[in-house]
Amino acid sequence: MKHIYSSVDIGSDTIKVAVCELYKGKLNLLAASSVKSKGIKKGLITDFEAASLSVKSALDEIEAMLGIKIKKVVVSVPSYFAEFMVTKGSIDVQGEDNVITGDDVIKVLQNAMNQKLMPGKEMVTMLPIDFNVDDKEGISDPKGMVGKTLTARAVMATTPKKNIYSVVSLMDSVGVEIIDISLNPIGNSYAYRFKEMNSQIGAIIDIGAETTTVSLYNKGIIVKSSIIAMGGKNIDNDLSYIYKITVSEARKIKEKFALAHKKYASASEMYEVNSENETIKINQFEASEIAMSRIEEILTLARKEISILTPRDIDYVIITGGTSNMAHFDYIAEDVFGKDVIIGDLKVVGIRNNKYSVCIGNIVYFINKLRIKGKDFTMVSSSDMEELETPKRGIINNITNETMLGKVFGYFFGE
């Protein structure tokens, strides 16, 4: 059976939507859209009506591509002031013959939600680290095993309530139901997951339009994150200021003409911008030198941020975000981080643009969450595009199914 999943990433510069199909264990892109954001500043909603229109525009575009209505999505929320706490829970296995089921996994994760939240904070998700079944330790998936006691270690991700409620309200305004919520750094970790990550410490740098997020991971689980107030738009502004051109023209130069490293740029290759009074000629070497200078600054700040997040040597650095799509970006990244740095490479058939990393990663994250619980779910039927029966919803701590968050979390923590 084919399963269809859709994801929305609400960014300061663009709203991204991706719809993927999981078939025989392989994830394929069906459609992706990206439209200009309005009413969003540094990932936070500043003009609700404008932001709502932007999201609707992105959904309209992808619905036109597919010929279906998008009704259910996974959505990411900003990681501003997000916190990550390691917690532990344990339950007695009470099923038939003490065989552990997906429901037992959910119960033990519920039991692990024993950390008292700070005022104004809300839980986003629980990320399992490992499970113990009686005296057997370090198990990644305990379903099907036999035991009397199931123990879980997990990372509980929290963020300010306003970060969650504003996004939930925004999606509600366009008539779309949120099936699950994630954080951008969680999406990125699932977008670029590789086998060795499960035993290593590493970092992912996501260069957004207005901010750059630096996140630290231990065994593939996020443990810390910080934000640098600088991103791809700074390159646009630099080019705009130096050449006295519009920011939109500067962006075209960044995306279609300039290289991320001046070493490979040509001084004879020209780009022309027509203004009211004159034609401005820009050579590739100069434009690349301007872009390279700002990229180097962002990456150097990110490297310094990693050293603040952890004093330990890390095993990998992955760089993603739209700016990392620039030609020869790998060379400037190597100048700052060395030869082992990794430029994000999405492993989904049909898409290679790193600006969709959060969208794609959140779908992978959602599928993994279904696997852990042993659920089977699709957001849109591949045959008749009708919604499948909605799973029952329940209560998580003080979140009831009458609240917006209850409607989201109930899918995975309901009885």
Summary of the structure (lengths in Angstrom):
residues: 415
radius of gyration: 22.4
end to end distance: 25.2
largest distance: 83.1
contacts: 1451
relative contact order: 0.16
helix: 37%
strand: 31%
